[in-house]
Amino acid sequence: MHDEFLCHVTAYGVCGGRRIGVPLGTYRAPTLALALWWLRDRASWIAERLDPSPEAVPFPAGALVPVAETVADVPALLRGWCADDDQQERVADELAAGRLVRIAASDDTTEYELLAESVDALRMQRTIPALVVPIG
């Protein structure tokens, strides 16, 4: 069983023709349960910022605009992932087995990525000797 997990949230977009990542948060979770909680919390946080409830806070006129139906509904995808017990169990199983987990959703301008991995698995990878292949 892996005991600690490193979690990251990043938004990726294109600027000046280059793919740029903007870190949105990092958390070193002391337990699997806290890693899952943090990932769900960050997914909900992104969803709420992309698609806030208009009734929650007064917004200036024109601040919220609908998008084309062809644009992926990232907030709905993230909220759906948070509410899906089967997906949560699958992520827990993958993390417990020491595998990297990546949850990603994209719209027409940005990719939102949630990553989590076992700190123990990262340490074990560092102890494996590097593969050296001579060329020439």
Stockholm file with secondary structure:
# STOCKHOLM 1.0

chainA/1-136         MHDEFLCHVTAYGVCGGRRIGVPLGTYRAPTLALALWWLRDRASWIAERLDPSPEAVPFPAGALVPVAETVADVPALLRGWCADDDQQERVADELAAGRLVRIAASDDTTEYELLAESVDALRMQRTIPALVVPIG
#=GR chainA/1-136 SS CCCCEEEEEEEEEEETTEEEEEEEEEEEESSHHHHHHHHHHHHHHHHHHHSCCTTTSCCCTTSSCCCCTTSCCHHHHHHHHHHCHHHHHHHHHHHHTTCCEEEEEECSSCEEEEEEEEHHHHHHHHHSCCCCCCCC
#=GC SS_cons         CCCCEEEEEEEEEEETTEEEEEEEEEEEESSHHHHHHHHHHHHHHHHHHHSCCTTTSCCCTTSSCCCCTTSCCHHHHHHHHHHCHHHHHHHHHHHHTTCCEEEEEECSSCEEEEEEEEHHHHHHHHHSCCCCCCCC
//
